[in-house]
Amino acid sequence: MSQIASEHGIHVNQLHKWKTQFLKEVPHVFEKQNKDQKKMKADYEEQPENLYAEVRKLTTQLSWL
């Protein structure tokens, strides 16, 4: 830690604070990513249903014409 601090001109205590904060916040970062992935997956899985519904609607309209 002291080598990194001296290379970047930062006090060692500041690095320790940043490390502690980072380790505390990391799980929240991954939770947000998981939520975003789940939402994208749900949207992706819903898309074919919407498309099939549109195809059925257009087919019915075409048959009626």
N, C-alpha and C positions, 0 to 999 in steps of 0.2 A: 504494500500500500504506500509506503514511504517513497519508493522509487517512482511509482505512477504520479504521486503528488508532486514530487520535485520536477519530473519531466514536464508537467503541465502547469506548474506554478500554483497549485492548489494546496490548501492546508489539509493534513491527514484527517483531522476531525470532520471536515466537510465531506471528504470521500466516505467516511464511515456513515455519516448522516444520509448521504445519497444512496449508499448501499442498503442501509436499513429501510429507507423509504421504498426503494425499488423492490426489495424482497417482499415488502408488505403489500405492494400494489400489483405485483405480477399476476396473482390469481384473478383479479378483477379484469385485467386486460384479456386473459384467455376466456373468461366467461362471456365477455362482450363478443368476442370472435365466434364463440360457439353459438350464441344467440343469433348472430348474423348468418351463420352457416345454416342453422336450422330454418330460419326464415327463407333463405334462398332455396333450400331443399323443398320446403312446403310450397313455395311459389312455382318451382319447377314441376313438382308432382301435380299441381293443380292445373297447370297450363294445358296438358293434353285433354283433360275433361272439358275445359272451356273451348278448345278447338273442335272436339267432337260435337259439342253442343251446337256450335256455329255451323258445322257441316250438316248436321241433321236439320237445322233451321233452313239453310239454303237449299237443301235437297227437297224439303217439303215445299218451299216456295217455287222451286223449279218445276216440281211435279204438278203443282196447282196451275201454273201458267201453261 
